[in-house]
Amino acid sequence: MPAVKSNRPINLSMGQVLAVNSKSPIAMASILHRVSGVVLFLLMPVMLCVLQTSLSSEQGFNTVFDNVALRFVAWIFVAGTAYHFVMGVKHLLADMGMNEEFNSGKTAAIVSFVIAVILIVASLIWVMF
């Protein structure tokens, strides 16, 4: 049996992948969902260390919450969690058969972006001020 020739490109650079997918809110939502998952995974040990310090004593608590850099890291974690949650719900709904067509998928991605931005801004106000 002869091999089927594929015209699919292989070994694309990240720039080429992002250039093609940046035009689609559906693709960007999916790519950023993966990025937020990686960020959450990498920040988990940092946040556990911050939690341990804040729970060790009153002085440790004050040290953590008086440090703007640590609050910023906490905000990145909360914002990543909010984004990952919203896009995860969008993906779960798509897995159940909702928003599978291009137009409804695009609308769902845009609505999810709006909800995520609202949660991220609210978390910025909550954590930093």
Secondary structure, 3 states (H helix, E strand, C coil): CCCCCCCCCCCCCHHHHHHHHCCCHHHHHHHHHHHHHHHHHHHHHHHHHHHHHHHHCHHHHHHHHHCHHHHHHHHHHHHHHHHHHHHHHHHHHHHCCCCCCHHHHHHHHHHHHHHHHHHHHHHHHHHHC
